[in-house]
């Protein structure tokens, strides 16, 4: 009987290239079989997980375990729908047992994709188009959102999963309005599946396009949440002030074009009319998380504060 890819991975593990994942939660290991190149993502949340900005509670540890469950759910049930739409790593095998998650994927570097520490305008536009195509695939009109209900809410900062950070926030308008902001974002008519952690580090580039990965925080949301997080990782304050609106124009053009191509029953202009006014609210929501998690975080810049203030003033 032919051995599984996982068995072949284990038999040669001593020779694998290995990279430690976030905070000791596992390893990313490269290996080859028969001239083909693969990556094994092995993740397991330590019971004594330590982090300088996170108070580890049973709730927070369960949240991290859930993120690995969601990533495997994405590869099992959703990734195939993106073939020919936007690039994601091909999945070969999944295993989950006693808190250990093993995800066997293609090695995207072997196909020519490379990560970047900084992004030029062309790179940013490639990721924005990728996000627009990703969101168009799952976009739904109405409150059912049946396609991805089992994933729950997307992103890692939404209020229901961050009670510890909310408790640590200083008193003020942002904390007072946190639940109102969350309600506005969770009650939109148009929703989609969002990547949930669309930072530059979770994309890689070749000469023609981009590949996205790390789907631990996928789930229901507003597509602009992904665009916001991306821009926090590729533009500084001055860049945000001068280019954010242009990037939104690019996103909505790409989203509308993709909806015309694959989802003719949905009107991209209607999506834009609902989502675009949410832009400052989305920034305020992320500010709320950072204010409780790491209030000195450099992402809390003048642009974020201005968007947040715009939101809070309208709600006074």
N, C-alpha and C positions, 0 to 999 in steps of 0.2 A: 504494500500500500504506500502511495506517495505521501511523504510527510507534509504537514501544513507549513505554511510560510513561518508561522510562529515557532514551530519546532526547529526549523532550519535556522532561524534567528538565534534561538537559545543555544544551539549546538556550536555556534561560532562566536558567541558573545564576547569572549576574551579579546577578540581582534577588532571589535567594533569601535568606531569613533563615538565618543560620548560627550554630551553637553548637559550640565545640570540645569534643571528647570527652576522656576521661581520658588525661592525660599525653601529649598529642599523637598519640593513636592514631586520629585521624580527626575527622569532623565530623558533626553532625546538622543537616540542612538542610530547611527548610519551603518548599513550593512549591504552586502550584495549577494545575490544568488544567481548563478548561471549568467553572469554578465549584466544582470538587471540590478538597479540601485534602489534601495528602500530606506525608509525612516521608521523606527519604532518609537512611539511616544508612550512611555511608561509613567503613569501618575498614581500617586497614593498620598493622601493628606496625612502628615504626621499628627499624632494626637497632641504633641507638645509644640506645635507650630509657633514660631516666634517671629514677630514683626514689630518694628519700632513704632509704626503708626496705627496698628490694629490691636485692639484688645480682644484676645482670642477667647471666645465663648463657645459653648456648644452650638449656638445659633450660627456664629460665623464659620465654624468648622464645617457644619452641615451645608452651608451656602457654597463653600469651596468644593465639597464632594459633589453637590448637585451640578456644579459647572462642568465637571468631567463627565457626568451622566448626560448632560445636554449636548456636549460635543459629540459623543458617540451616537446619540439619537440623530443628530444632524447628518452625520455621515451615513447612517443606516437608512434614513427615511427621506432625506432632502437633497443630498448632493447630486444625485443623478439628474434631477430636474434642471441643474445648471449647466449640463453638457451643451456646448455650443452657445451658451449665454454669457458666462463669465468663468474664468479659470479658477478651479479649486483643486487641491491635490486629490489624486485618485486613491480611494480606500480599497484595501485588499482584505483585511481581516480585523475583527474586533473581539476583544475578550474583556470580561469584567468578573472578578471573583474576590470576595472578602476585602473589598475596598481598593483593590488594584485594578486599574484600567489600562489596557494595552490596545493601542490604535496603530495599525500597520498601514503606512501610506507610501505613495511614490516619493522619491527624493526629488523635489522640484529643482534643486540646484543641478542635478544631473541632466535636466532638460533645458538648462540655460538661464534660469531665473536667478537673480541675485538680490540680496537685501541691500538697502542703502541707509546711511546714517542721516542723510539730509536729502531733501527733494527739490528739484527744480520745478518750474511751472508745468512743464510737460508731464513730469511724474505725477504731480498733484491732479492734473486733469485726467490722467489714466485711472487713478484710483476713484475719482469722482464718477467717472463713467462706469467703472466696475460696480460701485455702490448703486448707481441708478438702475443698472441692469438687474442686480441682485434684488433690489426693492420691487421693481416692476414685476418680477416673477411671482411674488407672493402677495402683491397688493390686493386688498379686499375693501369693499364698500359695505358698511353696515357693522353691526355690533357682534356678529357671530364669530367671525375670524376663525373658522373651523379648521383651516389648513394647518395651523400651528398652535392650537390651543394647548396641546400637551407640553409645550415649552414654557408656558407662562410668560411673564414680562421679560423683555430683552434689556440688555446692558447691565453693568455691574454696580451702578450707582443709584438705581431707582429706590424710592423711599422705603418701600415695604421690606426690602432686604437690608436696610441700613439703619436699624433702630439705635445701634450703639453710637454711630456717628451723629445721628440726630440729637441724641441725648447730650453729646459733648459740645454741640454748637452753643455759641454765645447767644444770649437773648437779643432779640431785635426783629426787624421787619422780615428778614429772610426766614428766620425760624418760625415766626408767626404765620407766614404765608406758605410754608413748605407743603402742607397737605392740600391747599388750594391749587398750588402749582402742579402737584402730582395728579390731582383730579382733572385738571384741564388737559394734561397730556394723555391721560388714560381714557378720556371720554371722547376722543376724536372719532369722526365717522370713518375716515380713511386710516387704515393701519396696514402694516406689513410685517414681515419678519425682518428684523434688523441684525446686523452682524454683532453689535453690542460692545465691541472693543476694537473699533476701526482705526487704530493708531498706525503710524507709518511702519512700525516694527512688525506688523502682522500682514505686510504685503511685500512681494518681491517682484523684480522687474526684468524683462528682457527687451530686445530692441523693438518689439512690436506691441507688447501689452504688459499686463500685470496679473499676478496670481494672489488670491487672498486665502488666509488660513487662520487657525486658532479660533474655533467656533464655540468656545466655552460659555459665551454670554449671549448667544442667539435667543430670540424670542420676540414677542409682540411689541411693537412700538411705532414711533414716527420716524420715517427715514432720515429726517434732518438731524436726529440724535447722532447718527453715524458721521454725517458730514461735519457736525460741530466738533466731535472728538478728533477726527482726522485733522481739522484745521488747527487744533490746539497743539498738534505735534509737528506741523510743517510751517506755520507762520508765527512770527512774533507779534507783539502788540501793534507795531506800525503796519506790518503786513495784513493783519486782520482788519485794521481800520481802513486800509486802502483797497483791499482785494476781496473781502468776505462777500460783499454783494455780487461781485462778478462771479465768484465761485458758485453762489446760489443760482445765478442765471444759467451757468453751465449745467449744474445738476438738474434743474427743472427742464431744460431743453432735452437733455439725454433721457430723463425719465419719460417725458411725453413722447419722444420718438420711439422709445422701446415699448411703451404701452400701445402705440399705434401698430407696431409690428407684431406683437404677440398677444395683446389683450384689448382688442378693438372696442370692447364694451365699456372700458373705463376711460374717462376723459382726464388727461393729464392737467389741463388747465383748472379743472375743479379741485384736483388734488393740491395744486399749487395755491389756489385761493384759500384752502383750509390750512395747509402746512406753513406757508411762508410767514404769516403773522405770528406763528409759534416760535420763530427764531429766538427772540430775546427770552422767552419763557424757558426754552431748552437750555440756554446759557445759565439762567437763574437756577434751574434744577441741578445742573452740574456744579455751580458755585455752592449750592447748599451742601452737596456731598463733600466737596473739598474743604469747606469751612468747618466741618466736623471731623474730617479725616486728617487733614494737614493744613491748617489755616495759613501757614507761611508758604504754601506751594507757589512756585513761580508762575503757574498757569493762571493764578488769580491776578490778572493784569488790568490795565485801565479799560480795555475793550470789554472784558468779562464784567467788570464792575458797572460799566455804562449800560450794558444789556440788562443786567440784573436790576439796576436802578430804574430803568425804563419799565420793567415788569412790575416792580413794587409800587412805583408811583401810580400806575394805572389801577392798582388794586387797593389803594388807600381809601 
